[in-house]
Amino acid sequence: MAQAADPTDHTELELSIGAPAHGGHFVARHEGRVVFVRHALPGELVRVRITDGGADSGFWRADTVEVLEASPHRVGHPWDRADALLAAKRHRPAVGGAEFGHIELAEQRRLKATVFEEQLQRLARVERQVVVEAADENDDGGLGWRTRAAFAVDKSGHLAMHAHRSDELVPVTEMPLAVAAINELRLWEADLNQVSRVEVAAPANGSAPLVLLVPEPNASPRRMAAVAAAIDPSASVAVWEPEERKLTRLKGRTWVAETCGEHQYRVTGDGFWQIHRSAPQVLTEAVMAGVRPQPGERVADLYAGAGLFTAPLAEAVGVTGTVLSVEGSRGTSRDARKNLHDAPQVTIVQGKVEKALRSQNGLDAVVLDPPRAGAGRTVVHLLHDQRPRVVGYVSCDPASFARDLGYFQALGWELKTLRVFDLYPNTHHMESFAELVPPRA
């Protein structure tokens, strides 16, 4: 019997690659054991290095280090720091975050559709053909779409990113998935000593970007001010201390100005906003078409963020209707209050969705955009009790969505419309919108 692989000895194997799996991996088998392989493609024969797993592990993880028989859908990776094959030749890790960069864009979308279909079938017992839609006509090869980016800082005080599932840092001098405004700041040239992390937001509307400096525990205010002074004057800079939820302005302002359609939004600090440059418009159009809010209706926007969906919902129901906006983050909820101050039909609630739903008595329509973990059984049951005519579910994770869909279906609900969008090109992630309708009376 072959000696079992140990993650500490970097065992290498030749494997034939099978179907894609949720999470950016592809399934292979070695002596009956499942191996989840990154940076491969179905049908390929590759050499991999085991990165996680031992003799007693239920499965192993591996990275592709050499392609012996390539798929016709394999292309050159657009970012050398994320290119696993190049990284293996240089005996260094690849950064995470562009794990599908070796796959032609149309094939990425076909693979994502396969994964979504598999999650629906496995977790919700739904057989449904899925088409993954491009976010906009000009996809630029899946580059230049991120309006948000987060970086680590290495021991030399320079910009870096983490390798996948690792604390190891890889220096970076570009971020090809990011919009030009982020790269034009040239933050990799800055001396970032005493900074542990950098987060950047650059609105797609061209307004001023915001750079957040997350300081090391013993960083001095004087040092943070010096870092801010060296950053491009077009950017605002603030210090963000996540544990204390404390935001300190260094120059410019502590928020960015976002736009979607005719609506303007401010998003403070690390507040949530859709990452893809076209995502706010794409998702808002999908939500409004699926939910079809009517004048005078009572609508809820759950996990509402800074009010991306709340504003057009309020406009649709008019002053004779009401919109309940529920958001857990205090800072983001404050943004929603500012963004919707001139909409008297909107009630802003900062707190848990479950508590807010228990205080309601009959909603006509609901929009929910939960975090990656999904809404969960309790929220689904509370929504069912409200008897809305429609629920519009925005999701960034097919597994949690499929699980929640199963909860809805157990209560008699039906999946009517499903749209899936490629809002994270060159990665395995995707976004979806579902129109759910209640059981007929």
Backbone hydrogen bonds, N-H to C=O, Kabsch-Sander energy under -0.5 kcal/mol:
donor,donor_aa,acceptor,acceptor_aa,energy
9,D,6,D,-1.9
11,T,6,D,-0.7
13,L,48,V,-1.8
15,L,13,L,-0.5
15,L,46,V,-2.8
17,I,44,E,-2.8
18,G,27,V,-3.1
21,A,25,H,-2.9
24,G,21,A,-1.0
25,H,21,A,-0.9
26,F,37,V,-1.9
27,V,19,A,-3.0
28,A,35,V,-2.1
30,H,33,R,-2.5
33,R,30,H,-2.0
34,V,58,G,-0.5
35,V,28,A,-3.0
36,F,60,W,-2.9
37,V,26,F,-3.2
37,V,35,V,-0.7
38,R,62,A,-2.3
43,G,17,I,-2.6
44,E,41,L,-1.9
45,L,69,E,-1.6
46,V,15,L,-2.5
46,V,44,E,-0.5
47,R,66,E,-3.1
48,V,13,L,-2.9
48,V,46,V,-0.5
49,R,63,D,-2.6
50,I,11,T,-3.1
51,T,61,R,-2.4
52,D,61,R,-1.4
57,S,54,G,-1.4
60,W,34,V,-2.1
61,R,52,D,-2.7
62,A,36,F,-2.3
63,D,49,R,-2.1
64,T,38,R,-1.5
65,V,47,R,-3.1
66,E,47,R,-1.6
68,L,45,L,-2.4
68,L,66,E,-0.6
69,E,45,L,-2.2
74,R,71,S,-1.6
75,V,102,H,-2.6
82,A,79,W,-1.3
83,D,79,W,-0.5
83,D,80,D,-0.9
84,A,82,A,-0.8
87,A,83,D,-2.5
88,A,84,A,-2.3
89,K,85,L,-1.7
90,R,86,L,-1.6
91,H,88,A,-1.0
92,R,87,A,-2.4
95,V,81,R,-2.6
96,G,162,H,-2.2
100,F,426,N,-2.1
101,G,98,A,-1.8
101,G,426,N,-0.6
103,I,100,F,-1.9
104,E,73,H,-2.4
108,Q,104,E,-2.2
109,R,105,L,-1.8
110,R,106,A,-1.7
111,L,107,E,-2.6
112,K,108,Q,-2.4
113,A,109,R,-2.2
114,T,110,R,-1.9
115,V,111,L,-2.2
116,F,112,K,-2.6
117,E,113,A,-2.7
118,E,114,T,-2.1
119,Q,115,V,-2.3
120,L,116,F,-2.3
121,Q,117,E,-2.3
122,R,118,E,-2.6
123,L,119,Q,-2.6
124,A,119,Q,-0.5
124,A,120,L,-1.7
125,R,121,Q,-0.7
126,V,120,L,-1.8
127,E,125,R,-0.5
128,R,126,V,-0.7
133,E,131,V,-0.7
133,E,420,V,-3.2
135,A,422,D,-0.6
139,D,137,E,-1.2
142,G,139,D,-2.4
143,L,139,D,-0.7
143,L,140,D,-1.0
144,G,176,P,-2.4
145,W,177,L,-1.6
146,R,177,L,-3.4
147,T,275,I,-2.3
149,A,200,V,-2.0
151,F,198,V,-3.1
152,A,160,A,-2.6
153,V,196,S,-1.0
154,D,158,H,-2.7
157,G,154,D,-2.1
160,A,152,A,-2.3
161,M,170,V,-2.1
163,A,168,E,-2.2
164,H,94,A,-0.9
166,S,163,A,-1.4
170,V,161,M,-2.9
172,V,159,L,-1.6
178,A,175,M,-2.1
179,V,146,R,-2.9
182,I,179,V,-1.3
183,N,179,V,-1.3
184,E,180,A,-2.9
185,L,182,I,-1.0
186,R,183,N,-1.7
189,E,186,R,-1.9
190,A,187,L,-1.4
192,L,157,G,-3.3
192,L,190,A,-0.9
195,V,192,L,-2.1
196,S,214,V,-3.0
197,R,214,V,-1.5
198,V,151,F,-2.6
199,E,212,L,-2.2
200,V,149,A,-2.9
201,A,210,L,-2.4
202,A,147,T,-2.9
206,G,203,P,-1.6
210,L,201,A,-2.7
211,V,236,S,-2.7
212,L,199,E,-3.4
212,L,210,L,-0.5
213,L,211,V,-0.5
213,L,238,A,-2.8
214,V,197,R,-2.9
214,V,212,L,-0.6
216,E,194,Q,-2.6
219,A,216,E,-1.9
224,M,220,S,-2.0
225,A,221,P,-2.2
226,A,222,R,-1.8
227,V,223,R,-2.2
228,A,224,M,-2.4
229,A,225,A,-2.1
230,A,226,A,-1.1
230,A,227,V,-0.6
231,I,227,V,-0.6
231,I,228,A,-1.1
235,A,232,D,-2.0
236,S,209,P,-2.8
237,V,251,K,-2.4
238,A,211,V,-2.3
239,V,248,T,-2.9
240,W,213,L,-2.4
241,E,239,V,-0.5
241,E,246,K,-2.8
244,E,241,E,-0.5
245,R,241,E,-1.0
246,K,241,E,-1.9
248,T,239,V,-2.7
250,L,237,V,-2.5
251,K,237,V,-2.2
256,V,267,V,-2.2
258,E,256,V,-0.7
258,E,265,Y,-3.1
260,C,263,H,-2.3
263,H,260,C,-2.1
265,Y,258,E,-2.8
267,V,256,V,-2.2
269,G,254,T,-2.8
271,G,268,T,-2.8
277,R,145,W,-1.6
279,A,276,H,-1.1
282,V,278,S,-2.4
283,L,279,A,-2.9
284,T,280,P,-2.0
285,E,281,Q,-2.4
286,A,282,V,-1.8
287,V,283,L,-2.7
288,M,284,T,-2.7
289,A,285,E,-2.1
290,G,286,A,-2.0
291,V,287,V,-3.0
292,R,288,M,-1.8
296,G,317,V,-2.7
297,E,294,Q,-2.0
299,V,297,E,-0.6
299,V,322,T,-2.6
300,A,365,A,-1.8
301,D,324,L,-3.6
302,L,300,A,-0.6
302,L,367,V,-3.3
303,Y,326,V,-1.1
304,A,326,V,-2.7
306,A,272,F,-0.5
307,G,304,A,-1.8
308,L,304,A,-0.5
311,A,307,G,-2.2
313,L,309,F,-2.0
314,A,310,T,-2.7
315,E,311,A,-2.0
316,A,312,P,-1.9
317,V,313,L,-2.3
318,G,314,A,-1.7
321,G,318,G,-1.4
322,T,297,E,-2.2
323,V,345,Q,-2.5
324,L,299,V,-2.6
325,S,323,V,-0.6
325,S,347,T,-3.0
326,V,301,D,-2.4
326,V,324,L,-0.6
327,E,349,V,-2.1
333,S,329,S,-2.2
334,R,330,R,-2.1
335,D,331,G,-1.8
336,A,332,T,-2.0
337,R,333,S,-1.9
338,K,334,R,-2.0
339,N,335,D,-2.9
340,L,336,A,-1.8
341,H,338,K,-1.0
343,A,340,L,-1.9
346,V,343,A,-2.0
347,T,323,V,-2.8
348,I,346,V,-0.5
349,V,325,S,-3.3
349,V,347,T,-0.5
351,G,327,E,-1.6
351,G,349,V,-0.7
356,A,352,K,-2.0
357,L,353,V,-2.6
358,R,354,E,-1.7
359,S,355,K,-0.8
359,S,356,A,-0.7
360,Q,357,L,-1.6
363,L,386,Q,-1.0
364,D,298,R,-2.5
365,A,298,R,-1.5
366,V,390,V,-1.7
367,V,300,A,-2.9
368,L,392,G,-2.6
369,D,302,L,-1.7
374,G,371,P,-2.6
380,V,376,G,-2.1
381,H,377,R,-2.4
382,L,378,T,-2.2
383,L,379,V,-2.5
384,H,380,V,-2.2
385,D,381,H,-1.9
386,Q,382,L,-0.9
386,Q,383,L,-0.8
387,R,383,L,-0.6
387,R,384,H,-1.2
389,R,364,D,-2.4
390,V,364,D,-0.6
391,V,436,L,-2.4
392,G,366,V,-3.3
393,Y,391,V,-0.7
393,Y,434,A,-2.7
394,V,368,L,-3.1
394,V,392,G,-0.6
395,S,432,S,-2.4
401,F,397,D,-2.0
402,A,398,P,-2.3
403,R,399,A,-2.3
404,D,400,S,-2.3
405,L,401,F,-2.9
406,G,402,A,-1.9
407,Y,403,R,-1.4
408,F,404,D,-2.3
409,Q,405,L,-2.8
410,A,406,G,-1.9
411,L,407,Y,-0.8
411,L,408,F,-1.2
412,G,409,Q,-1.9
413,W,408,F,-2.2
414,E,437,V,-2.8
416,K,414,E,-0.8
416,K,435,E,-2.9
417,T,435,E,-0.9
419,R,433,F,-2.7
420,V,131,V,-0.8
421,F,431,E,-3.6
422,D,133,E,-3.4
423,L,421,F,-1.6
427,T,424,Y,-1.5
431,E,421,F,-2.2
432,S,395,S,-2.7
433,F,419,R,-2.8
434,A,393,Y,-2.2
435,E,417,T,-2.8
436,L,391,V,-2.8
436,L,434,A,-0.6
437,V,414,E,-2.4
